[in-house]
Amino acid sequence: MPDVASLDSEYARDARWRLGFYVLAVCMIALDQGSKYLASTHLEYARPQPVFSWFNLTLHHNEGAAFSFLSTAGGWQRWFFAVLAVAVSAGLVWWIRELRRGQTMIALGLALVLGGALGNLVDRLLLGYVVDFISVHYQGWYFPTFNIADSSISVGAALIVLDAIIGDRHGNDARGTQES
């Protein structure tokens, strides 16, 4: 039977390890909000500023969700997506809390999704819309404008899926349970 001191020490190490991922989420919120502030103060609405032949900075306000889904729904979607973001974020905070040291890929993915969700939530609550400004295009085809939070969510989701497919090096699946 392990002694109490070693259990306390292991718990403290795990807590410090998890704290790093919460800090990453806060850093993503700060990066997202800072970039949106710069875009909002330096770009004219809907006027592209070319950076490369395939990349513009173009300020847009998205009142809906991904790809402007429900953007013309009449206003209720602001609160629906805000409540959804709070619920998902609470679940992500709990999920990270339950992870064990060594489940780095899933923790990184969850932290990126958490930071992105909260970054867009700040916009929804304070502005009533999400600030988008990154515009990628090719030969007349334009991908919907997005922001740093959206990128964080996408990369995080990819890491979560990748972790579910390959698992981590300790033989644990995405839930942290030992595989047989």
Secondary structure in CASP SS format (residue, H / E / C, confidence):
PFRMAT SS
TARGET T0000
AUTHOR 0000-0000-0000
METHOD secondary structure of the structure
MODEL  1
M C 1.00
P C 1.00
D C 1.00
V H 1.00
A H 1.00
S H 1.00
L H 1.00
D H 1.00
S H 1.00
E H 1.00
Y H 1.00
A H 1.00
R H 1.00
D H 1.00
A H 1.00
R H 1.00
W H 1.00
R H 1.00
L H 1.00
G H 1.00
F H 1.00
Y H 1.00
V H 1.00
L H 1.00
A H 1.00
V H 1.00
C H 1.00
M H 1.00
I H 1.00
A H 1.00
L H 1.00
D H 1.00
Q H 1.00
G H 1.00
S H 1.00
K H 1.00
Y H 1.00
L H 1.00
A H 1.00
S H 1.00
T H 1.00
H H 1.00
L C 1.00
E C 1.00
Y E 1.00
A C 1.00
R C 1.00
P C 1.00
Q E 1.00
P E 1.00
V E 1.00
F E 1.00
S C 1.00
W C 1.00
F E 1.00
N E 1.00
L E 1.00
T E 1.00
L E 1.00
H E 1.00
H E 1.00
N E 1.00
E C 1.00
G C 1.00
A C 1.00
A H 1.00
F H 1.00
S H 1.00
F C 1.00
L C 1.00
S C 1.00
T C 1.00
A C 1.00
G C 1.00
G C 1.00
W H 1.00
Q H 1.00
R H 1.00
W H 1.00
F H 1.00
F H 1.00
A H 1.00
V H 1.00
L H 1.00
A H 1.00
V H 1.00
A H 1.00
V H 1.00
S H 1.00
A H 1.00
G H 1.00
L H 1.00
V H 1.00
W H 1.00
W H 1.00
I H 1.00
R H 1.00
E H 1.00
L C 1.00
R C 1.00
R C 1.00
G C 1.00
Q C 1.00
T H 1.00
M H 1.00
I H 1.00
A H 1.00
L H 1.00
G H 1.00
L H 1.00
A H 1.00
L H 1.00
V H 1.00
L H 1.00
G H 1.00
G H 1.00
A H 1.00
L H 1.00
G H 1.00
N H 1.00
L H 1.00
V H 1.00
D H 1.00
R H 1.00
L H 1.00
L H 1.00
L H 1.00
G C 1.00
Y C 1.00
V E 1.00
V E 1.00
D E 1.00
F E 1.00
I E 1.00
S E 1.00
V E 1.00
H E 1.00
Y E 1.00
Q C 1.00
G C 1.00
W E 1.00
Y E 1.00
F C 1.00
P C 1.00
T C 1.00
F E 1.00
N C 1.00
I H 1.00
A H 1.00
D H 1.00
S H 1.00
S H 1.00
I H 1.00
S H 1.00
V H 1.00
G H 1.00
A H 1.00
A H 1.00
L H 1.00
I H 1.00
V H 1.00
L H 1.00
D H 1.00
A H 1.00
I H 1.00
I H 1.00
G C 1.00
D C 1.00
R C 1.00
H C 1.00
G C 1.00
N E 1.00
D C 1.00
A C 1.00
R C 1.00
G C 1.00
T C 1.00
Q E 1.00
E C 1.00
S C 1.00
END
